[in-house]
Amino acid sequence: MNDIAPNPLLGVGLHAVGAVFAASCYTPQKKVKGWSWQTYWIAQASFCWFLLPIIGAFLTIPDLLAVLREAPTSAMRNSFFLGMAYGIGGTAFGIAIRYIGFSLTYAIAVGLSSVLGTLIPPLVHGTLGDTLHKTGASWVIAGIVVGTLGIAFAGWAGRLKENDLAAQDNRGEFSLTKGLLISLLAGVLSAVYGFALDAGTPIVDVAAAHGAGVFKGNVVYIFSNTGAFVTTAVYCLYLHLRHQTLGELVELPAGPEKSRLPVNFAMAALTGLLWYGQFFFYNLGHVHMGDKFAFTSWAIHMIMLVLFSNLMGVMLREWQHCRRLTHTTVALALVVLVAAVLLLTYGNYLGDLAAKASG
């Protein structure tokens, strides 16, 4: 049970902060010079999926070692292995950005993750039927449906963008087919992250008993995120061995980029900090949503992520060579996504009012 006083409006606000962090976390990559993709990826993953989750837990969970001794081994194991599957999705996510850009990767991968990660956990636990009959549930479902529609508009905008760039012979690495397939894989496996967190609930309960309060969810990241790091590191090390690029971590080739190694590590650390910030504020938002519609945290967070990533794509001028129709479609996607967030927020608000009235 959630031992924190429900405040859905605050929860949505905290989810928004986390979504901004997530939407902007890969922008430092544009400042990285002289590194192959696998070098940058393993460097940023070392921060966001390994070092920061452990440091964050030590700083926010009282008696962390005692919590880990008391927590069920099965919960730690399950969260870790589900996190490994999420790591494959996260790596696929990074590859998809190369082919279809920030906006579309977030729209497709995160959109699919939003729907699967929201509805499947309560379905597995057999609580979906009861949840959908609670006060405000119709607004919540409407929000998920409208959010899916907004994601579809974003995908349509991507198709228009591909046609625009093809007409101008300005495609670069843009490939909707490759990016779409990889984004779908990323979306399915990223949804597993919600299961990794759910599997760690017994660990969270132990942390709460030790007085972790609103930070209790940080303890799960030790397992879910380090699991993601393992699969990511294996893939990156495979690429390093294949292309003989592991030496980039300690020295760059001679030339104008030779002195940029400290800058590259700084950008990787910033990426990791922003990405971990997403998890940190997700947890804070989730504990304030209340028990009634806690399962909507994933949808709210993901839809906001798509919204802010599209805004980030506009700021990065990913759409500057496109027609007015394409710009209009992107704008429509943003409006629909905002409407989805408002519907989800209102549904949670009604559920909170009903809970207070009955209590």
One Martini backbone bead per residue (centre of mass of N, CA, C, O) as a GRO file, in nm:
protein
  359
    1MET     BB    1   0.100   0.033   0.015
    2ASN     BB    2   0.040   0.373   0.018
    3ASP     BB    3   0.196   0.603   0.266
    4ILE     BB    4   0.120   0.845   0.085
    5ALA     BB    5  -0.030   1.123   0.027
    6PRO     BB    6  -0.241   1.197  -0.206
    7ASN     BB    7  -0.128   1.389  -0.523
    8PRO     BB    8  -0.188   1.407  -0.846
    9LEU     BB    9  -0.087   1.688  -0.931
   10LEU     BB   10   0.198   1.651  -0.824
   11GLY     BB   11   0.259   1.392  -0.976
   12VAL     BB   12   0.239   1.514  -1.260
   13GLY     BB   13   0.457   1.728  -1.220
   14LEU     BB   14   0.689   1.521  -1.166
   15HIS     BB   15   0.659   1.375  -1.435
   16ALA     BB   16   0.732   1.623  -1.606
   17VAL     BB   17   1.020   1.650  -1.511
   18GLY     BB   18   1.112   1.368  -1.601
   19ALA     BB   19   1.038   1.409  -1.904
   20VAL     BB   20   1.238   1.636  -1.959
   21PHE     BB   21   1.489   1.476  -1.898
   22ALA     BB   22   1.439   1.250  -2.111
   23ALA     BB   23   1.406   1.438  -2.370
   24SER     BB   24   1.720   1.568  -2.316
   25CYS     BB   25   1.949   1.340  -2.272
   26TYR     BB   26   2.063   1.318  -2.591
   27THR     BB   27   2.178   1.605  -2.670
   28PRO     BB   28   2.488   1.577  -2.587
   29GLN     BB   29   2.574   1.397  -2.832
   30LYS     BB   30   2.630   1.643  -3.033
   31LYS     BB   31   2.919   1.706  -2.865
   32VAL     BB   32   3.043   1.448  -2.963
   33LYS     BB   33   3.391   1.364  -3.037
   34GLY     BB   34   3.561   1.072  -3.167
   35TRP     BB   35   3.326   0.875  -3.112
   36SER     BB   36   3.171   0.605  -3.101
   37TRP     BB   37   2.874   0.483  -3.024
   38GLN     BB   38   2.972   0.264  -2.812
   39THR     BB   39   3.131   0.459  -2.635
   40TYR     BB   40   2.907   0.648  -2.552
   41TRP     BB   41   2.703   0.436  -2.446
   42ILE     BB   42   2.878   0.306  -2.217
   43ALA     BB   43   2.931   0.570  -2.066
   44GLN     BB   44   2.635   0.659  -2.004
   45ALA     BB   45   2.546   0.384  -1.877
   46SER     BB   46   2.737   0.395  -1.631
   47PHE     BB   47   2.570   0.622  -1.503
   48CYS     BB   48   2.247   0.561  -1.538
   49TRP     BB   49   2.270   0.217  -1.479
   50PHE     BB   50   2.488   0.224  -1.225
   51LEU     BB   51   2.600   0.457  -1.044
   52LEU     BB   52   2.344   0.638  -0.974
   53PRO     BB   53   2.154   0.424  -0.847
   54ILE     BB   54   2.347   0.360  -0.612
   55ILE     BB   55   2.390   0.644  -0.501
   56GLY     BB   56   2.090   0.718  -0.464
   57ALA     BB   57   2.028   0.495  -0.255
   58PHE     BB   58   2.240   0.576  -0.039
   59LEU     BB   59   2.112   0.876  -0.003
   60THR     BB   60   1.779   0.776   0.044
   61ILE     BB   61   1.826   0.497   0.203
   62PRO     BB   62   1.780   0.375   0.493
   63ASP     BB   63   1.952   0.112   0.569
   64LEU     BB   64   2.033  -0.038   0.301
   65LEU     BB   65   2.169  -0.306   0.388
   66ALA     BB   66   1.926  -0.405   0.552
   67VAL     BB   67   1.725  -0.406   0.323
   68LEU     BB   68   1.882  -0.617   0.147
   69ARG     BB   69   1.869  -0.845   0.360
   70GLU     BB   70   1.539  -0.847   0.384
   71ALA     BB   71   1.493  -0.886   0.104
   72PRO     BB   72   1.378  -1.064  -0.145
   73THR     BB   73   1.546  -1.249  -0.372
   74SER     BB   74   1.331  -1.274  -0.596
   75ALA     BB   75   1.291  -0.969  -0.643
   76MET     BB   76   1.580  -0.903  -0.726
   77ARG     BB   77   1.601  -1.102  -0.961
   78ASN     BB   78   1.357  -1.014  -1.134
   79SER     BB   79   1.438  -0.719  -1.172
   80PHE     BB   80   1.708  -0.774  -1.312
   81PHE     BB   81   1.608  -0.945  -1.561
   82LEU     BB   82   1.406  -0.734  -1.665
   83GLY     BB   83   1.625  -0.517  -1.700
   84MET     BB   84   1.776  -0.662  -1.927
   85ALA     BB   85   1.552  -0.630  -2.135
   86TYR     BB   86   1.545  -0.322  -2.123
   87GLY     BB   87   1.836  -0.279  -2.228
   88ILE     BB   88   1.772  -0.361  -2.517
   89GLY     BB   89   1.565  -0.134  -2.565
   90GLY     BB   90   1.756   0.107  -2.505
   91THR     BB   91   1.956   0.045  -2.734
   92ALA     BB   92   1.752   0.055  -2.966
   93PHE     BB   93   1.676   0.347  -2.918
   94GLY     BB   94   1.955   0.470  -2.990
   95ILE     BB   95   1.957   0.363  -3.284
   96ALA     BB   96   1.692   0.498  -3.388
   97ILE     BB   97   1.784   0.794  -3.375
   98ARG     BB   98   1.972   0.777  -3.628
   99TYR     BB   99   1.716   0.729  -3.837
  100ILE     BB  100   1.453   0.927  -3.696
  101GLY     BB  101   1.504   1.064  -3.443
  102PHE     BB  102   1.367   1.191  -3.164
  103SER     BB  103   1.061   1.222  -3.216
  104LEU     BB  104   0.993   0.934  -3.336
  105THR     BB  105   1.117   0.751  -3.126
  106TYR     BB  106   0.943   0.849  -2.892
  107ALA     BB  107   0.663   0.803  -3.017
  108ILE     BB  108   0.684   0.495  -3.076
  109ALA     BB  109   0.831   0.359  -2.836
  110VAL     BB  110   0.688   0.509  -2.600
  111GLY     BB  111   0.398   0.458  -2.684
  112LEU     BB  112   0.402   0.150  -2.665
  113SER     BB  113   0.502   0.141  -2.372
  114SER     BB  114   0.262   0.285  -2.247
  115VAL     BB  115   0.040   0.076  -2.303
  116LEU     BB  116   0.176  -0.186  -2.202
  117GLY     BB  117   0.282  -0.075  -1.916
  118THR     BB  118  -0.017  -0.011  -1.811
  119LEU     BB  119  -0.213  -0.274  -1.875
  120ILE     BB  120  -0.060  -0.544  -1.806
  121PRO     BB  121  -0.008  -0.555  -1.499
  122PRO     BB  122  -0.316  -0.561  -1.407
  123LEU     BB  123  -0.378  -0.809  -1.580
  124VAL     BB  124  -0.185  -1.008  -1.439
  125HIS     BB  125  -0.318  -0.941  -1.142
  126GLY     BB  126  -0.644  -0.913  -1.185
  127THR     BB  127  -0.726  -0.570  -1.166
  128LEU     BB  128  -0.849  -0.428  -1.417
  129GLY     BB  129  -1.155  -0.445  -1.379
  130ASP     BB  130  -1.174  -0.289  -1.110
  131THR     BB  131  -1.027  -0.032  -1.202
  132LEU     BB  132  -1.236   0.042  -1.445
  133HIS     BB  133  -1.479   0.099  -1.209
  134LYS     BB  134  -1.369   0.351  -1.114
  135THR     BB  135  -1.342   0.659  -1.039
  136GLY     BB  136  -1.222   0.802  -1.349
  137ALA     BB  137  -1.162   0.572  -1.559
  138SER     BB  138  -1.275   0.691  -1.824
  139TRP     BB  139  -1.062   0.919  -1.840
  140VAL     BB  140  -0.815   0.740  -1.849
  141ILE     BB  141  -0.884   0.583  -2.106
  142ALA     BB  142  -0.910   0.832  -2.283
  143GLY     BB  143  -0.614   0.918  -2.248
  144ILE     BB  144  -0.488   0.666  -2.380
  145VAL     BB  145  -0.631   0.692  -2.654
  146VAL     BB  146  -0.539   0.981  -2.721
  147GLY     BB  147  -0.238   0.920  -2.699
  148THR     BB  148  -0.233   0.716  -2.932
  149LEU     BB  149  -0.324   0.923  -3.143
  150GLY     BB  150  -0.082   1.115  -3.109
  151ILE     BB  151   0.126   0.903  -3.195
  152ALA     BB  152   0.013   0.862  -3.479
  153PHE     BB  153   0.065   1.151  -3.575
  154ALA     BB  154   0.370   1.134  -3.538
  155GLY     BB  155   0.409   0.906  -3.745
  156TRP     BB  156   0.293   1.060  -3.984
  157ALA     BB  157   0.501   1.285  -3.979
  158GLY     BB  158   0.735   1.094  -4.050
  159ARG     BB  159   0.636   1.020  -4.332
  160LEU     BB  160   0.639   1.308  -4.441
  161LYS     BB  161   0.937   1.358  -4.389
  162GLU     BB  162   1.049   1.143  -4.575
  163ASN     BB  163   0.928   1.268  -4.833
  164ASP     BB  164   1.063   1.544  -4.813
  165LEU     BB  165   1.364   1.444  -4.816
  166ALA     BB  166   1.348   1.287  -5.083
  167ALA     BB  167   1.277   1.536  -5.264
  168GLN     BB  168   1.566   1.680  -5.158
  169ASP     BB  169   1.801   1.487  -5.111
  170ASN     BB  170   1.802   1.487  -4.747
  171ARG     BB  171   1.831   1.216  -4.562
  172GLY     BB  172   2.077   1.072  -4.490
  173GLU     BB  173   2.006   0.844  -4.224
  174PHE     BB  174   1.720   0.840  -4.297
  175SER     BB  175   1.495   0.557  -4.186
  176LEU     BB  176   1.189   0.438  -4.140
  177THR     BB  177   1.213   0.133  -4.150
  178LYS     BB  178   1.441   0.091  -3.947
  179GLY     BB  179   1.333   0.275  -3.720
  180LEU     BB  180   1.061   0.131  -3.678
  181LEU     BB  181   1.159  -0.153  -3.602
  182ILE     BB  182   1.340  -0.063  -3.363
  183SER     BB  183   1.117   0.092  -3.206
  184LEU     BB  184   0.934  -0.151  -3.155
  185LEU     BB  185   1.139  -0.307  -2.990
  186ALA     BB  186   1.183  -0.085  -2.779
  187GLY     BB  187   0.888  -0.068  -2.680
  188VAL     BB  188   0.848  -0.355  -2.576
  189LEU     BB  189   1.106  -0.368  -2.385
  190SER     BB  190   1.047  -0.105  -2.222
  191ALA     BB  191   0.785  -0.213  -2.084
  192VAL     BB  192   0.943  -0.403  -1.886
  193TYR     BB  193   1.018  -0.193  -1.672
  194GLY     BB  194   0.749  -0.202  -1.519
  195PHE     BB  195   0.800  -0.496  -1.421
  196ALA     BB  196   1.060  -0.444  -1.266
  197LEU     BB  197   0.925  -0.258  -1.058
  198ASP     BB  198   0.702  -0.454  -0.968
  199ALA     BB  199   0.898  -0.681  -0.869
  200GLY     BB  200   1.019  -0.464  -0.640
  201THR     BB  201   0.800  -0.413  -0.419
  202PRO     BB  202   0.914  -0.570  -0.167
  203ILE     BB  203   1.158  -0.377  -0.140
  204VAL     BB  204   0.998  -0.118  -0.095
  205ASP     BB  205   0.860  -0.210   0.169
  206VAL     BB  206   1.121  -0.226   0.331
  207ALA     BB  207   1.209   0.069   0.291
  208ALA     BB  208   0.956   0.190   0.427
  209ALA     BB  209   1.010   0.055   0.710
  210HIS     BB  210   1.293   0.239   0.718
  211GLY     BB  211   1.205   0.544   0.617
  212ALA     BB  212   1.204   0.641   0.298
  213GLY     BB  213   0.945   0.723   0.177
  214VAL     BB  214   0.947   0.890  -0.126
  215PHE     BB  215   1.232   0.712  -0.185
  216LYS     BB  216   1.174   0.398  -0.195
  217GLY     BB  217   1.204   0.335  -0.515
  218ASN     BB  218   1.523   0.354  -0.542
  219VAL     BB  219   1.600   0.055  -0.471
  220VAL     BB  220   1.524  -0.086  -0.747
  221TYR     BB  221   1.749   0.039  -0.936
  222ILE     BB  222   1.976  -0.154  -0.857
  223PHE     BB  223   1.839  -0.382  -1.046
  224SER     BB  224   1.702  -0.274  -1.306
  225ASN     BB  225   1.955  -0.101  -1.408
  226THR     BB  226   2.185  -0.311  -1.391
  227GLY     BB  227   2.056  -0.500  -1.590
  228ALA     BB  228   2.070  -0.301  -1.828
  229PHE     BB  229   2.380  -0.270  -1.824
  230VAL     BB  230   2.467  -0.553  -1.901
  231THR     BB  231   2.347  -0.568  -2.192
  232THR     BB  232   2.481  -0.311  -2.292
  233ALA     BB  233   2.778  -0.391  -2.244
  234VAL     BB  234   2.786  -0.641  -2.421
  235TYR     BB  235   2.722  -0.499  -2.690
  236CYS     BB  236   2.950  -0.284  -2.684
  237LEU     BB  237   3.187  -0.485  -2.661
  238TYR     BB  238   3.133  -0.622  -2.926
  239LEU     BB  239   3.180  -0.368  -3.101
  240HIS     BB  240   3.468  -0.315  -3.006
  241LEU     BB  241   3.590  -0.583  -3.109
  242ARG     BB  242   3.501  -0.551  -3.406
  243HIS     BB  243   3.627  -0.230  -3.431
  244GLN     BB  244   3.854  -0.143  -3.238
  245THR     BB  245   3.740   0.097  -2.992
  246LEU     BB  246   3.824   0.089  -2.683
  247GLY     BB  247   4.055   0.315  -2.681
  248GLU     BB  248   3.862   0.572  -2.671
  249LEU     BB  249   3.844   0.589  -2.351
  250VAL     BB  250   4.169   0.698  -2.333
  251GLU     BB  251   4.207   0.768  -2.656
  252LEU     BB  252   4.243   0.976  -2.921
  253PRO     BB  253   4.301   1.047  -3.215
  254ALA     BB  254   4.479   1.218  -3.408
  255GLY     BB  255   4.384   1.562  -3.394
  256PRO     BB  256   4.131   1.793  -3.334
  257GLU     BB  257   3.993   1.564  -3.117
  258LYS     BB  258   4.204   1.472  -2.897
  259SER     BB  259   4.109   1.694  -2.656
  260ARG     BB  260   3.788   1.575  -2.607
  261LEU     BB  261   3.763   1.365  -2.379
  262PRO     BB  262   3.649   1.529  -2.137
  263VAL     BB  263   3.395   1.622  -2.290
  264ASN     BB  264   3.276   1.346  -2.348
  265PHE     BB  265   3.244   1.261  -2.050
  266ALA     BB  266   3.063   1.498  -1.972
  267MET     BB  267   2.831   1.424  -2.170
  268ALA     BB  268   2.781   1.140  -2.055
  269ALA     BB  269   2.716   1.234  -1.767
  270LEU     BB  270   2.477   1.416  -1.846
  271THR     BB  271   2.307   1.198  -1.968
  272GLY     BB  272   2.293   1.022  -1.712
  273LEU     BB  273   2.162   1.237  -1.528
  274LEU     BB  274   1.904   1.281  -1.695
  275TRP     BB  275   1.810   0.986  -1.702
  276TYR     BB  276   1.800   0.947  -1.393
  277GLY     BB  277   1.602   1.181  -1.340
  278GLN     BB  278   1.364   1.031  -1.446
  279PHE     BB  279   1.350   0.813  -1.225
  280PHE     BB  280   1.339   0.996  -0.978
  281PHE     BB  281   1.066   1.150  -1.065
  282TYR     BB  282   0.893   0.907  -1.107
  283ASN     BB  283   0.885   0.811  -0.817
  284LEU     BB  284   0.765   1.072  -0.695
  285GLY     BB  285   0.508   1.067  -0.867
  286HIS     BB  286   0.400   0.783  -0.796
  287VAL     BB  287   0.360   0.824  -0.476
  288HIS     BB  288   0.133   1.066  -0.543
  289MET     BB  289  -0.111   0.906  -0.694
  290GLY     BB  290  -0.200   0.663  -0.558
  291ASP     BB  291  -0.365   0.356  -0.553
  292LYS     BB  292  -0.598   0.371  -0.760
  293PHE     BB  293  -0.388   0.510  -1.012
  294ALA     BB  294  -0.083   0.410  -1.026
  295PHE     BB  295  -0.079   0.276  -1.318
  296THR     BB  296  -0.072   0.570  -1.473
  297SER     BB  297   0.220   0.666  -1.456
  298TRP     BB  298   0.333   0.554  -1.720
  299ALA     BB  299   0.149   0.707  -1.916
  300ILE     BB  300   0.211   0.993  -1.827
  301HIS     BB  301   0.516   0.984  -1.867
  302MET     BB  302   0.522   0.894  -2.170
  303ILE     BB  303   0.344   1.115  -2.299
  304MET     BB  304   0.522   1.346  -2.202
  305LEU     BB  305   0.773   1.252  -2.348
  306VAL     BB  306   0.662   1.286  -2.632
  307LEU     BB  307   0.596   1.581  -2.610
  308PHE     BB  308   0.887   1.689  -2.533
  309SER     BB  309   1.037   1.557  -2.773
  310ASN     BB  310   0.895   1.721  -2.991
  311LEU     BB  311   0.990   1.992  -2.888
  312MET     BB  312   1.288   1.921  -2.916
  313GLY     BB  313   1.280   1.874  -3.223
  314VAL     BB  314   1.209   2.164  -3.289
  315MET     BB  315   1.457   2.297  -3.152
  316LEU     BB  316   1.657   2.107  -3.343
  317ARG     BB  317   1.540   2.117  -3.642
  318GLU     BB  318   1.406   1.841  -3.766
  319TRP     BB  319   1.168   2.018  -3.951
  320GLN     BB  320   1.293   2.247  -4.151
  321HIS     BB  321   1.256   2.067  -4.445
  322CYS     BB  322   0.946   2.094  -4.430
  323ARG     BB  323   0.631   2.109  -4.474
  324ARG     BB  324   0.340   2.241  -4.368
  325LEU     BB  325   0.193   1.973  -4.323
  326THR     BB  326   0.402   1.857  -4.130
  327HIS     BB  327   0.385   2.081  -3.917
  328THR     BB  328   0.082   2.043  -3.861
  329THR     BB  329   0.101   1.749  -3.762
  330VAL     BB  330   0.285   1.804  -3.523
  331ALA     BB  331   0.096   2.004  -3.382
  332LEU     BB  332  -0.139   1.805  -3.350
  333ALA     BB  333   0.013   1.599  -3.176
  334LEU     BB  334   0.062   1.794  -2.939
  335VAL     BB  335  -0.233   1.856  -2.871
  336VAL     BB  336  -0.323   1.563  -2.817
  337LEU     BB  337  -0.117   1.505  -2.590
  338VAL     BB  338  -0.219   1.719  -2.397
  339ALA     BB  339  -0.505   1.605  -2.373
  340ALA     BB  340  -0.418   1.334  -2.249
  341VAL     BB  341  -0.295   1.447  -1.989
  342LEU     BB  342  -0.555   1.586  -1.888
  343LEU     BB  343  -0.728   1.329  -1.869
  344LEU     BB  344  -0.550   1.173  -1.672
  345THR     BB  345  -0.552   1.386  -1.449
  346TYR     BB  346  -0.860   1.398  -1.404
  347GLY     BB  347  -0.903   1.102  -1.333
  348ASN     BB  348  -0.720   1.107  -1.081
  349TYR     BB  349  -0.872   1.332  -0.934
  350LEU     BB  350  -1.144   1.183  -0.904
  351GLY     BB  351  -1.030   0.941  -0.750
  352ASP     BB  352  -0.930   1.107  -0.507
  353LEU     BB  353  -1.202   1.225  -0.419
  354ALA     BB  354  -1.342   0.951  -0.368
  355ALA     BB  355  -1.145   0.850  -0.155
  356LYS     BB  356  -1.193   1.083   0.049
  357ALA     BB  357  -1.505   1.045   0.080
  358SER     BB  358  -1.484   0.737   0.179
  359GLY     BB  359  -1.269   0.812   0.423
   0.00000   0.00000   0.00000
